[in-house]
């Protein structure tokens, strides 16, 4: 049995409460790793062309306001704030 199989086998035997604790830990670890990868990609310039295209489309009026997609006023405010940030030169 390899390490992965041992881990998954042990997880299957966990009581529900412990399983949820492990799942929460794994999700946090996954999110942290994703954030690191995104930061590394941004630092390496992997999003530069995409960002330039998005800003050009925004300035050219080729975008759609999506605030109506959010039922929560809080989420709509966040979206509008993000849009305002993008519109700054």
Backbone as a printed PyTorch tensor [residue, N CA C, xyz], in Angstrom:
tensor([[[  0.8480,  -1.1830,   0.0000],
         [  0.0000,   0.0000,   0.0000],
         [  0.8920,   1.2440,   0.0000]],

        [[  0.5660,   2.2230,  -0.8680],
         [  1.3590,   3.4520,  -0.8840],
         [  0.7430,   4.4840,   0.0570]],

        [[  1.4370,   5.5900,   0.2260],
         [  1.0040,   6.6120,   1.1750],
         [ -0.3870,   7.1440,   0.8490]],

        [[ -0.6560,   7.4040,  -0.4230],
         [ -1.9710,   7.9170,  -0.8090],
         [ -3.0670,   6.9330,  -0.4200]],

        [[ -2.8550,   5.6800,  -0.7250],
         [ -3.8500,   4.6630,  -0.3750],
         [ -4.0430,   4.5630,   1.1370]],

        [[ -2.9620,   4.6740,   1.8810],
         [ -3.0640,   4.6290,   3.3390],
         [ -3.8790,   5.8110,   3.8670]],

        [[ -3.6150,   6.9710,   3.3130],
         [ -4.3260,   8.1740,   3.7570],
         [ -5.8080,   8.0620,   3.4250]],

        [[ -6.1330,   7.7110,   2.1870],
         [ -7.5400,   7.6210,   1.8120],
         [ -8.2630,   6.5210,   2.5870]],

        [[ -7.5740,   5.4580,   2.8490],
         [ -8.1670,   4.3780,   3.6450],
         [ -8.4730,   4.8610,   5.0670]],

        [[ -7.5260,   5.5850,   5.6500],
         [ -7.7120,   6.1130,   6.9990],
         [ -8.8550,   7.1250,   7.0250]],

        [[ -8.9660,   7.9420,   6.0010],
         [-10.0370,   8.9420,   5.9370],
         [-11.4000,   8.2570,   5.8780]],

        [[-11.4790,   7.1880,   5.1040],
         [-12.7520,   6.4620,   5.0100],
         [-13.2110,   5.9010,   6.3590]],

        [[-12.2860,   5.6310,   7.2350],
         [-12.6220,   5.0480,   8.5350],
         [-12.9090,   6.1040,   9.6110]],

        [[-12.6940,   7.3520,   9.3010],
         [-12.8940,   8.4170,  10.2930],
         [-14.3620,   8.5850,  10.6570]],

        [[-14.6060,   8.9180,  11.9080],
         [-15.9590,   9.3330,  12.2830],
         [-16.2930,  10.6300,  11.5320]],

        [[-17.5710,  10.8590,  11.3180],
         [-18.0080,  12.0130,  10.5240],
         [-17.3910,  13.3210,  11.0190]],

        [[-17.3800,  13.5630,  12.3080],
         [-16.8430,  14.8110,  12.8660],
         [-15.3730,  14.9960,  12.4590]],

        [[-14.5910,  13.9520,  12.5810],
         [-13.1760,  14.0370,  12.2010],
         [-13.0130,  14.1670,  10.6940]],

        [[-13.8820,  13.4700,   9.9460],
         [-13.8350,  13.5990,   8.4900],
         [-14.0500,  15.0550,   8.0860]],

        [[-15.0430,  15.7160,   8.7020],
         [-15.2990,  17.1210,   8.3800],
         [-14.1130,  18.0020,   8.7480]],

        [[-13.4660,  17.7050,   9.8510],
         [-12.2770,  18.4760,  10.2500],
         [-11.1690,  18.3210,   9.2100]],

        [[-10.9590,  17.0910,   8.7450],
         [ -9.9300,  16.8420,   7.7220],
         [-10.3110,  17.5480,   6.4230]],

        [[-11.5740,  17.4440,   6.0440],
         [-12.0290,  18.0850,   4.8120],
         [-11.8140,  19.5920,   4.8700]],

        [[-12.1110,  20.1970,   6.0150],
         [-11.9080,  21.6380,   6.1880],
         [-10.4280,  21.9800,   6.0550]],

        [[ -9.5690,  21.1680,   6.6450],
         [ -8.1320,  21.4040,   6.5740],
         [ -7.6430,  21.2790,   5.1260]],

        [[ -8.1060,  20.2320,   4.4320],
         [ -7.6830,  20.0290,   3.0400],
         [ -8.1610,  21.1930,   2.1760]],

        [[ -9.3910,  21.6520,   2.3750],
         [ -9.9010,  22.7670,   1.5870],
         [ -9.0780,  24.0290,   1.8300]],

        [[ -8.7260,  24.2940,   3.0730],
         [ -7.8960,  25.4600,   3.3790],
         [ -6.5340,  25.3350,   2.7090]],

        [[ -5.9530,  24.1540,   2.7880],
         [ -4.6450,  23.9220,   2.1560],
         [ -4.7480,  24.1130,   0.6500]],

        [[ -5.7970,  23.5790,   0.0500],
         [ -6.0170,  23.7310,  -1.3820],
         [ -6.1240,  25.2130,  -1.7430]],

        [[ -6.9330,  25.9460,  -0.9900],
         [ -7.1060,  27.3810,  -1.2510],
         [ -5.7920,  28.1400,  -1.1050]],

        [[ -5.0140,  27.8160,  -0.0850],
         [ -3.7160,  28.4770,   0.1190],
         [ -2.7750,  28.1910,  -1.0440]],

        [[ -2.7420,  26.9430,  -1.4900],
         [ -1.8760,  26.5810,  -2.6230],
         [ -2.3290,  27.2870,  -3.8980]],

        [[ -3.6380,  27.3550,  -4.1020],
         [ -4.1890,  28.0450,  -5.2740],
         [ -3.7770,  29.5170,  -5.2400]],

        [[ -3.9170,  30.1540,  -4.0790],
         [ -3.5340,  31.5560,  -3.9510],
         [ -2.0550,  31.7590,  -4.2720]],

        [[ -1.2140,  30.8510,  -3.7850],
         [  0.2230,  30.9530,  -4.0640],
         [  0.4920,  30.8140,  -5.5620]],

        [[ -0.1710,  29.8570,  -6.1860],
         [  0.0210,  29.6390,  -7.6210],
         [ -0.4250,  30.8580,  -8.4200]],

        [[ -1.5690,  31.4210,  -8.0510],
         [ -2.0580,  32.6060,  -8.7560],
         [ -1.0960,  33.7790,  -8.5720]],

        [[ -0.5840,  33.9620,  -7.3710],
         [  0.3670,  35.0450,  -7.1090],
         [  1.6500,  34.8470,  -7.9180]],

        [[  2.1280,  33.6110,  -7.9860],
         [  3.3280,  33.3150,  -8.7690],
         [  3.0860,  33.5770, -10.2530]],

        [[  1.9190,  33.1610, -10.7430],
         [  1.5880,  33.3900, -12.1510],
         [  1.4830,  34.8790, -12.4570]],

        [[  0.8700,  35.6250, -11.5390],
         [  0.7470,  37.0690, -11.7430],
         [  2.1170,  37.7280, -11.7470]],

        [[  2.9700,  37.3380, -10.8120],
         [  4.3200,  37.9070, -10.7340],
         [  5.1240,  37.5900, -11.9950]],

        [[  4.8780,  36.4130, -12.5620],
         [  5.5950,  36.0050, -13.7760],
         [  5.0020,  36.6290, -15.0330]],

        [[  3.9180,  37.3890, -14.8790],
         [  3.3300,  38.0690, -16.0250],
         [  2.3960,  37.2150, -16.8590]],

        [[  1.9680,  36.0860, -16.3320],
         [  1.1250,  35.1760, -17.1070],
         [ -0.2880,  35.7190, -17.3540]],

        [[ -0.6760,  36.7580, -16.6350],
         [ -2.0100,  37.3370, -16.8210],
         [ -1.9590,  38.6900, -17.5220]],

        [[ -0.7860,  39.1470, -17.8710],
         [ -0.6460,  40.4950, -18.4260],
         [ -1.4720,  40.7130, -19.6910]],

        [[ -1.4130,  39.7750, -20.6330],
         [ -2.1660,  39.9360, -21.8830],
         [ -3.6620,  39.8970, -21.6140]],

        [[ -4.0730,  38.9980, -20.7590],
         [ -5.4900,  38.8880, -20.4170],
         [ -5.9880,  40.1620, -19.7320]],

        [[ -5.2010,  40.6870, -18.8070],
         [ -5.5840,  41.9110, -18.0990],
         [ -5.6430,  43.0960, -19.0640]],

        [[ -4.6770,  43.1860, -19.9640],
         [ -4.6660,  44.2850, -20.9300],
         [ -5.8880,  44.2120, -21.8390]],

        [[ -6.2380,  43.0230, -22.2790],
         [ -7.4250,  42.8460, -23.1310],
         [ -8.6890,  43.2190, -22.3630]],

        [[ -8.7980,  42.7780, -21.1100],
         [ -9.9750,  43.0990, -20.3050],
         [-10.1070,  44.6000, -20.0970]],

        [[ -9.0170,  45.2690, -19.7970],
         [ -9.0590,  46.7230, -19.6000],
         [ -9.3990,  47.4460, -20.8970]],

        [[ -8.8510,  46.9740, -22.0060],
         [ -9.1610,  47.5890, -23.3020],
         [-10.6440,  47.4250, -23.6240]],

        [[-11.1840,  46.2400, -23.3750],
         [-12.6150,  46.0080, -23.6020],
         [-13.4600,  46.8900, -22.6960]],

        [[-13.0530,  47.0190, -21.4570],
         [-13.7920,  47.8570, -20.5090],
         [-13.8080,  49.3050, -20.9830]],

        [[-12.6510,  49.8130, -21.3580],
         [-12.5460,  51.2110, -21.8060],
         [-13.2880,  51.4460, -23.1080]],

        [[-13.3990,  50.4020, -23.9380],
         [-14.1000,  50.5240, -25.2190],
         [-15.6040,  50.2950, -25.0770]],

        [[-16.0550,  50.0440, -23.8620],
         [-17.4750,  49.8210, -23.6410],
         [-17.9670,  48.4710, -24.1170]],

        [[-17.0740,  47.5000, -24.2030],
         [-17.4360,  46.1640, -24.6960],
         [-17.7500,  45.1910, -23.5650]],

        [[-18.0160,  45.7040, -22.4000],
         [-18.3100,  44.8380, -21.2680],
         [-19.7560,  45.0250, -20.8330]],

        [[-20.2270,  44.1050, -20.0430],
         [-21.6020,  44.1540, -19.5540],
         [-21.5910,  44.2970, -18.0440]],

        [[-22.3840,  45.2300, -17.5570],
         [-22.5310,  45.3990, -16.1230],
         [-23.2610,  44.1790, -15.5770]],

        [[-22.6580,  43.5040, -14.6150],
         [-23.2310,  42.2660, -14.0830],
         [-23.8290,  42.4430, -12.7010]],

        [[-23.9910,  43.6600, -12.2530],
         [-24.5120,  43.8920, -10.9070],
         [-25.8950,  43.2790, -10.7280]],

        [[-26.6680,  43.2090, -11.7980],
         [-28.0140,  42.6450, -11.6840],
         [-27.9960,  41.1520, -11.3590]],

        [[-26.8500,  40.5050, -11.5480],
         [-26.7340,  39.0750, -11.2730],
         [-26.6390,  38.7800,  -9.7790]],

        [[-26.3740,  39.7920,  -9.0020],
         [-26.1990,  39.6000,  -7.5690],
         [-27.4260,  40.1170,  -6.8390]],

        [[-28.0660,  39.2380,  -6.1200],
         [-29.2600,  39.6430,  -5.3760],
         [-28.8950,  40.4440,  -4.1380]],

        [[-27.7600,  40.1360,  -3.5810],
         [-27.3410,  40.7950,  -2.3510],
         [-26.7620,  42.1750,  -2.6640]],

        [[-27.2720,  43.2170,  -2.0150],
         [-26.6840,  44.5490,  -2.2100],
         [-25.2040,  44.5730,  -1.8570]],

        [[-24.8200,  43.7700,  -0.8670],
         [-23.4140,  43.7100,  -0.4750],
         [-22.5560,  43.2150,  -1.6390]],

        [[-22.9840,  42.1550,  -2.3190],
         [-22.2260,  41.6370,  -3.4520],
         [-22.2210,  42.6180,  -4.6130]],

        [[-23.3370,  43.2750,  -4.8360],
         [-23.3990,  44.2690,  -5.9070],
         [-22.4210,  45.4050,  -5.6390]],

        [[-22.3540,  45.8440,  -4.3820],
         [-21.3970,  46.9130,  -4.0340],
         [-19.9650,  46.4570,  -4.2850]],

        [[-19.6730,  45.2050,  -3.9560],
         [-18.3180,  44.6900,  -4.1850],
         [-17.9850,  44.6720,  -5.6720]],

        [[-18.9350,  44.2400,  -6.4780],
         [-18.7160,  44.1970,  -7.9180],
         [-18.4890,  45.5940,  -8.4750]],

        [[-19.3120,  46.5320,  -8.0550],
         [-19.1610,  47.9010,  -8.5410],
         [-17.8420,  48.5230,  -8.0810]],

        [[-17.4020,  48.1880,  -6.8780],
         [-16.1090,  48.6870,  -6.3940],
         [-14.9780,  48.1020,  -7.2170]],

        [[-15.0820,  46.8140,  -7.5580],
         [-14.0460,  46.1760,  -8.3850],
         [-14.0230,  46.8130,  -9.7730]],

        [[-15.1920,  47.0930, -10.3140],
         [-15.2690,  47.7510, -11.6200],
         [-14.6010,  49.1240, -11.5650]],

        [[-14.8710,  49.8660, -10.5050],
         [-14.2670,  51.1980, -10.3550],
         [-12.7460,  51.0910, -10.2720]],

        [[-12.2570,  50.0800,  -9.6030],
         [-10.8000,  49.8640,  -9.5200],
         [-10.2200,  49.6160, -10.8960]],

        [[-10.9230,  48.8350, -11.7120],
         [-10.4270,  48.5320, -13.0610],
         [-10.4380,  49.7570, -13.9620]],

        [[-11.3710,  50.6560, -13.7070],
         [-11.5060,  51.8340, -14.5750],
         [-10.4550,  52.8940, -14.2770]],

        [[ -9.7770,  52.7710, -13.1550],
         [ -8.7240,  53.7410, -12.8550],
         [ -7.5450,  53.5410, -13.8100]],

        [[ -7.0040,  54.6490, -14.3140],
         [ -5.8690,  54.5250, -15.2580],
         [ -4.6110,  54.0030, -14.6020]]])
